[in-house]
Amino acid sequence: MLIGVLGAGQLGRMLALAGYPLGVRCIFLDPHAGAPAGQLAEQIVAPYEDASALEQLARADVVTYEFESVPEAAARQLAGRVPVRPSPEALSVAQDRLHEKTLCQTLGIPTAAFRGVSDERELEAAVTAIGLPAVLKTRRLGYDGKGQRILHQAADAVPAWRALGSVPAILERFVEFARELSLLAVRGTDGRIGYYPLIENQHKDGILRLSLAPAPRATAALQAEAEAMGKKLLDRLDYTGVLALELFETPAGLLANEIAPRVHNSGHFTIEGAVTSQFENHLRAVAGLPLGSTALIGHSAMINLVGDVPERAAVLAVEGAHLHLYGKPARAGRKLGHITFCGSDAVTRDAGVAKLEAILAASARG
Amino acid sequence: MLIGVLGAGQLGRMLALAGYPLGVRCIFLDPHAGAPAGQLAEQIVAPYEDASALEQLARADVVTYEFESVPEAAARQLAGRVPVRPSPEALSVAQDRLHEKTLCQTLGIPTAAFRGVSDERELEAAVTAIGLPAVLKTRRLGYDGKGQRILHQAADAVPAWRALGSVPAILERFVEFARELSLLAVRGTDGRIGYYPLIENQHKDGILRLSLAPAPRATAALQAEAEAMGKKLLDRLDYTGVLALELFETPAGLLANEIAPRVHNSGHFTIEGAVTSQFENHLRAVAGLPLGSTALIGHSAMINLVGDVPERAAVLAVEGAHLHLYGKPARAGRKLGHITFCGSDAVTRDAGVAKLEAILAASARG
C-alpha cells in the first residue's frame, strides 16, 4: 500500500514512521528539499502545482495531506485520478476561515460572532455589527498566530486591515475564553468515528507550547459537547482521516475556533500516550483499514521545542520523557521537535512537566 | 549522531525506526539488497568483510550489530577505527556455544552439563561423561533450532555428528525444562543496567511463536535470580547495549541456555508494551545517552508471523493489536512480521491472543 502525501514536514515524518510497521509506505510531494519526511521516505521535490509531480503522486493508492495550505487545485486534480482523503472539499473549507465559520453556523456549531470583510467599507460595518474588542484575521494562510490583529477601538480597524495586506478577512468578536481545548477525531471510510479525549492547549506568542491530555477537569458532559460538534462536521464533510477541532472553553460553553483537516500538533502525545497514535489512525482511515482504539494510556503532556533543542541527554534522563526531533535546522520560532511526558496520573505528569520546563529554561539561558 | 549497524534485517529496521525521533540516524551494512532496514534507511550492499564497505561504515559515530553471525574480523577491524558496542569480544563469545557456556561456568552461572566435541573420539567420551538424552549442537551459526540434533541412545551420536557436517560441536545434557524464559537487559556506557521483566517464550518447530510479558507466575525471586545471572555477564563483558539471555526454568532453578548480544525477538513487544522499547534503549546505550525506563505497560503478548501474513484488516480490527511487518517476501518458515497485543491484565491479554490465533489459523487454512 502506497500513500501519497502533500507536504513533507514533521507531520509527514511521523506519518511515515507510523506507516512502515503497517506495511504502508508514504511518498511525499513538497517543494523543500530535505524536508523532515523526505529524510526517511521518498520525496518528490517540486511545487505543489507541478503537473508531472502530481502525475507521479497519482500512482499512489490514495492521497492525503499533512499541510492544509496546499493549493486546492492540486488536490482536485489528484482527486480525478486517485482517491483523495479527506476530500478536497474538506481542505477547501479548512483553508478559508470564513467558509469554516459559515459551515459551523450552518451546522448549529457555536462560534464567536463573525463577519466577512472584503473592503474598508465592509470592515467598518463589521466593527459596528460585531462590537469591540474583536480580532481581524486573514481568511487564508494564517497559522501560529500569524495573519491576525486584535482591534480594541474603532480607529484600530483600518490600520490593522492594511497591515494584513488589505486581503479578504474575517472579523470575529474577541472571546474571553477560560482556555483552549482541542478535539481529535478520526473517521473511517465506513463512517465510524473515534474520538480522543479532549486536550488542553497552552500557547505563547501564538505558538502552541504545551498540551495536556486528558485535559484537566474535562467532564464527560464537556467531552460529549465537543464530540457532538465534531460529529456534525465529520458527517457533513463525509470526512475520512483525522480532523482536529480547536475549541474555546467559555462560561457559556464550547465555541469552535478552527478546523485542521489533518493530524495536529496537539495530538503528538498520542504516539506514546494513546493505544493508537493519531498518525497510525489517520493512515488506517485513509487506507480503508479498521480504526484503532483512541483510549489514552495514563496522563500525558506534550512540550513543543520551539527555536531551540535542549541537550538530548538532559531530556532523556527524565524518566517517562520521550524525545521527538524533526531533523530541521534551528531557527527562532520554528518547531524543531517535541517532548512527550507520560505519567500514571495528573500529579506525576505535572511534576514531569515542571522538570522538563526547568531543563528547557536552563538550555535557553545557556 | 550516525550509528553504523552490521546487518539490515527486521531488528535493524526497528532500530532505525526508533532512531529517527531521537535524532539518531542508522546506516546499515548487509549483503542483501532491499533488506528490511534498507527500505527505510541508508544501506551499504556488500559482504561484511568488504574493506571499502567497512571503511564507509567507520564514518559512523559508533558501530553496533543487529545480527550476531557477522564475521568477528569485521567487528575487530571496525573497532580499530570507531567505538564498536557491544565489544567484538561479546560478539565472539555469543557466536560460539562452547565459549558461551564456558564463560557461564567461569562466572558461576548454571547451565546444562556440557562438553566440547571436535572429533568422533571426543564425541564418544562426551556421551559417556554427559549421559543421555543429550543435544548435539554446532558451536557456530545455529539459530531457530537449526544445527542441532537430540541423541537418545549412544548409537545416535556419530550419525548426528555427521549430519551436522562433522564440525566443532558441543554436547549438552538434555534439560527437562518447565518453560523457556528470556531476560532482556540493557547496560549503558556508564555501567548502569536496566532489566525488563522476564518474558515467557513458546516455540514451534524450533521457531519462536509466542512471547508473554510479564511471564506468567514469574516471582520477584525468579526475576532476581535471572538479573544476577545477567549482571555477571554484562559486567564481565563490560557490555554496552541490549543483551538477551535465554533461560530454561527447571525445578532446580534457572539454567542459562543462550546469549544474544543484540535486541531480541522476544523483546519486540516492548515497542508498545514498555515505557522504552528495547530498540530505543539499545540506541540510547550505544550512543552513550541515559537509558530509558524498562517498566512494562500492562500485559503484552507478541505473536510471530511465520511464513504467512494474515489479512491486515482482520488483525487491526482486534482492539489492542499492533501490527509490525518487515517488508520481506513470504517464504515458508520465514519471520515476516509480528503482532503485539497489549491488555490491562493477563486475562485480557490471553483473550486477545486467542482471538489473534484464531485469525492466524483461519488465514493459514485459507
Interface residues (C-beta under 8 A of the other chain):
Chain A: R13 L17 Y20 P21 L22 G23 Q39 L40 A41 V275 R284 L289 P290 G292 S293 I297 R312 A313 L316 A317 E319 G320 H322 L323 H324 L325 G327 G337 C342
Chain B: R13 L17 Y20 P21 L22 G23 Q39 L40 A41 V275 R284 L289 P290 G292 S293 I297 R312 A313 L316 A317 E319 G320 H322 L323 H324 L325 G327 G337 C342
